[in-house]
């Protein structure tokens, strides 16, 4: 196992209140012990005031509907990309044409799905036009689970001799939290928690637009480039700070709640006189 794991304190797992909180973590388990999701840790440690205000402005019911649509579209687009790349690069079907029953998609989602998937194929075409290409695919929807956190890697893809952890997004823009998320996945692999994976040389985000045909953004960081590797390392350091803050905040809340149940001001002042 990589010595880098020592940067995460084992003591975090022994803090009071953590075991109680595990009851809420139901997505991932390490040795049958629940651990929090990377995305949950990031959301808890980031400033979400703007999102809360936006949700309040549009109303709870409308917010839930928009969120459900975004999640549904994202799930379908991920499935389409997985199916497309699996057939083309794992099954080696060079004449592959997407064989998908579009009638299965609810009409309210269909246009968004078509737009987003066309964004991905446009990204691949753009890659080829620049003289680069996808050479191989390791897999999709790959769990990476550590004693501290867990997550699912959208894909591990080889481009120009380098294996990248890649996240597919259908958001409005590439957010800095996406880099932290993929850096956290890479950290878990580097610490030995996915030993069967190829040697990862970088991370990448591919964002496709739900509202416009053939529209995309991407951001890739290569570990072989010193400047880009420094960004990855700093992202991993930032995530470890978030992770520590997340666990210690749980412990702090537990201590305060426990204290408030046992003492009141009269008891405290009496003991201090």
Secondary structure, 3 states (H helix, E strand, C coil): CCHHHHHCCHHHHHCCCHHHHHHHCCCEEECCEEEEEHHHHHHHHCCCHHHHHHHHHHCHHHHHHHHHHHHHHHHHHHHHHHHHHHHHHHCCCCCCCCCCCHHHCCHHHHHHHHHHHHHHHHHHHHHHHCCCCEEEEEEEEEEEECCCEEEEEEEEEEECCEEEEEEEECCCCCCHHHHHHHHHHHHHHHCCCCCCCCCEEEEEEEEECCCCCCCEEEEEEECCCHHHHHHHHHHHHHHHHHHHHHHHHHHHHHHHHHHHHHCCHHHHHHHHC
